[in-house]
Amino acid sequence: MLPGVALATVLGLPVLVGGALSAVAMSLGIAALQRRGRLSYDTSIGLLFVAMLALGVVVISHSGSFATDATAILFGDILAIAPVDIALLAGAAVVGLAVAWAFHRPLVALALDPRIAAVLGLGPRSAQAVLVGLVTLAVVASYQAVGSLLVVGLLLAPAVAAGHWTTRIPTRMALAAALGIAAVFVGLLVSWHAATAAGASVAATAIAVAGLSGAARAGLTALRSRPVPASPAAPA
């Protein structure tokens, strides 16, 4: 997202338009690498994310008239959110929920195995395009709050945390949303009391929730798998 925002700022265009185009380009790149099967999904995200970040920094450093605060672009400014930004987030949430509900089966089949989705006639390519659109919508809508760098943490951490407790897709989505909201409130409280950056505190809290969730699940599994000591035999 950073290259599009930087170019849009330099050219005097709306930053959301540049951010959206950049997010679409990255999502399409990840999808293309995924279809070729040469790189794993995680590797594709890592490489393209670093590449886009580096390209954005190059654009910023090359422009001598760059007036926008680079820190705000990278990390956002959640405390400066205006009513129009809240309306954008609410609209993105409504659209995202509606699209996820309408394309629930194709998206689940795509996540499990694109070949199965193709056999069942669920249109994996169409589902991939919908998924790209949803990710782009989430990234662009969250730009003002957490910037182009920390948004990855809020996209992944709540879903990872929820995945430790349930395998049902609807339950996992609802739990991830609840954990994400909780991370925002807790992160803002931490930022207020510790005088730290708000966006970074929110993202760090979300990642901490994922880590604590994994540790709690591992501890619970280990506790349940412990052998029950045999009771002493009763005296004859």
C-alpha positions in Angstrom: 0.0 0.0 0.0 2.9 2.4 0.7 4.0 2.9 -2.9 0.5 3.9 -4.0 0.1 6.3 -1.1 3.5 7.8 -1.7 2.9 8.3 -5.5 -0.6 9.7 -4.9 0.8 12.2 -2.5 3.6 13.3 -4.8 1.2 13.6 -7.8 -1.5 15.4 -5.7 -4.0 12.6 -6.0 -6.3 11.2 -3.3 -4.2 8.9 -1.1 -7.0 6.4 -0.7 -7.0 5.9 -4.5 -3.3 5.3 -4.6 -3.5 3.0 -1.5 -6.3 1.0 -3.1 -4.4 0.5 -6.4 -1.3 -0.5 -4.5 -3.2 -3.0 -2.3 -4.9 -4.5 -5.3 -1.5 -4.9 -7.1 -0.1 -6.7 -4.0 -3.2 -8.9 -3.6 -3.1 -9.9 -7.3 0.7 -10.6 -7.0 0.1 -12.9 -4.1 -2.7 -14.7 -6.0 -0.5 -15.1 -9.1 2.3 -16.6 -7.1 -0.1 -18.8 -5.3 -1.6 -20.1 -8.5 1.8 -21.0 -10.0 2.5 -23.0 -6.9 6.2 -22.2 -6.7 6.0 -20.3 -3.4 4.0 -20.8 -0.3 1.3 -18.3 0.7 3.3 -17.1 3.6 6.5 -16.7 1.5 4.6 -14.8 -1.2 3.1 -12.4 1.4 6.5 -11.8 3.0 8.4 -11.1 -0.2 5.8 -8.8 -1.7 5.2 -7.0 1.5 8.9 -6.2 1.8 9.1 -5.3 -1.9 6.2 -2.9 -1.7 7.6 -1.3 1.5 11.0 -0.8 0.0 9.5 0.7 -3.2 7.4 3.1 -1.1 10.5 4.2 0.9 12.4 4.7 -2.4 9.6 6.9 -3.7 9.5 8.9 -0.5 13.3 9.4 -0.4 13.5 10.3 -4.1 10.9 13.1 -3.8 12.3 16.3 -2.4 8.9 17.8 -2.0 7.3 15.1 0.0 5.2 16.9 2.5 3.2 14.1 4.2 4.4 12.7 7.4 6.0 9.3 6.6 5.3 8.1 10.1 1.6 8.7 9.6 1.7 6.7 6.4 3.5 3.8 7.9 1.8 3.6 11.3 -1.4 5.7 10.9 -2.9 8.0 13.5 -5.9 6.4 15.1 -6.4 9.4 17.5 -6.9 11.7 14.5 -9.7 9.7 12.9 -12.5 12.0 11.6 -16.2 11.2 11.4 -15.8 10.5 7.7 -13.1 7.9 8.5 -15.5 6.2 11.0 -18.2 6.2 8.3 -15.7 4.6 5.9 -14.8 1.9 8.4 -18.5 1.2 9.1 -19.3 1.0 5.4 -16.4 -1.3 4.8 -17.5 -3.6 7.6 -21.1 -3.8 6.3 -19.9 -4.5 2.7 -17.3 -7.0 3.9 -19.9 -8.9 5.9 -22.4 -8.9 3.1 -19.9 -10.1 0.5 -18.5 -12.8 2.9 -22.0 -14.1 3.5 -22.9 -14.1 -0.2 -19.7 -15.9 -1.2 -19.3 -18.1 1.9 -19.1 -21.5 0.2 -16.7 -20.5 -2.6 -14.4 -18.7 -0.2 -14.3 -21.6 2.2 -13.7 -24.1 -0.6 -10.9 -21.8 -1.9 -9.3 -21.7 1.5 -9.4 -25.5 1.9 -8.3 -26.5 -1.6 -8.8 -24.6 -4.9 -8.9 -27.9 -6.8 -11.9 -29.1 -4.8 -13.5 -25.8 -5.4 -13.1 -26.2 -9.1 -14.4 -29.8 -9.1 -17.5 -28.6 -7.2 -18.1 -25.8 -9.7 -17.6 -23.1 -7.1 -15.4 -20.9 -9.3 -12.1 -20.6 -7.4 -10.9 -17.8 -9.7 -14.0 -15.7 -8.9 -13.6 -16.5 -5.2 -10.0 -15.4 -5.5 -11.0 -12.1 -7.0 -13.6 -11.6 -4.2 -11.0 -12.4 -1.6 -8.6 -9.8 -3.2 -11.4 -7.3 -3.1 -12.1 -7.9 0.6 -8.5 -7.7 1.6 -8.1 -4.4 -0.4 -11.2 -3.0 1.2 -10.0 -3.9 4.7 -6.5 -2.4 4.1 -7.7 0.8 2.6 -10.4 1.4 5.2 -7.9 0.8 8.0 -5.2 3.1 6.5 -6.0 6.2 8.7 -6.1 4.1 11.9 -3.0 1.9 11.6 -1.2 2.9 8.4 0.2 0.7 5.7 2.6 -1.2 7.8 0.7 -2.2 11.0 -2.4 -3.2 9.2 -0.9 -6.7 8.5 -0.9 -7.3 12.3 -4.6 -6.5 12.6 -5.5 -8.6 9.6 -3.7 -11.7 10.8 -3.3 -11.7 14.6 -7.0 -11.9 15.5 -7.7 -14.7 13.0 -4.6 -16.6 14.3 -5.8 -16.2 17.9 -9.3 -17.4 17.1 -8.0 -20.4 15.1 -6.6 -21.9 18.3 -10.1 -22.3 19.7 -12.4 -23.3 16.9 -12.4 -24.7 13.4 -15.9 -23.6 12.4 -15.5 -20.8 9.9 -18.5 -18.6 11.1 -17.5 -19.0 14.8 -13.9 -18.2 13.9 -14.8 -15.1 12.1 -17.0 -13.8 14.9 -14.4 -14.6 17.5 -11.6 -13.0 15.4 -13.7 -9.8 15.1 -14.4 -9.8 18.9 -10.7 -10.3 19.6 -9.7 -7.5 17.2 -12.1 -5.1 18.8 -10.8 -6.0 22.2 -7.2 -5.5 21.0 -8.1 -2.0 19.8 -9.6 -0.9 23.1 -6.8 -2.5 25.2 -4.1 -1.0 22.9 -5.6 2.4 23.2 -5.6 2.1 27.0 -2.0 1.0 27.0 -1.2 3.9 24.7 -2.9 6.4 27.0 -1.3 5.2 30.2 2.2 4.4 28.8 2.3 7.4 26.5 3.2 5.2 23.5 2.1 5.4 19.8 -1.5 4.5 19.5 -1.4 2.5 16.3 1.7 0.6 17.3 0.2 -0.2 20.7 -3.0 -1.6 19.1 -1.0 -3.8 16.6 1.3 -5.0 19.4 -1.7 -5.8 21.6 -3.3 -7.8 18.7 -0.1 -9.8 18.3 0.1 -10.3 22.0 -3.4 -11.7 22.1 -2.4 -14.2 19.4 0.6 -15.3 21.3 -1.3 -15.6 24.6 -4.1 -17.5 22.9 -1.6 -20.0 21.4 0.1 -20.4 24.8 -3.2 -20.9 26.6 -4.4 -23.4 24.0 -1.1 -25.4 24.2 -1.2 -25.4 28.0 -4.8 -26.6 28.0 -4.0 -29.4 25.6 -1.0 -30.4 27.7 -3.1 -30.4 30.8 -5.8 -32.6 29.2 -3.3 -35.0 27.8 -1.6 -35.7 31.2 -2.2 -39.3 32.3 -4.6 -39.6 35.3 -2.8 -41.3 38.2 -4.2 -44.6 39.1 -6.1 -44.8 42.4 -4.5 -46.9 45.1 -5.9 -50.4 45.4 -8.3 -51.0 48.2 -7.0 -53.2 51.1 -8.3 -56.7 51.0 
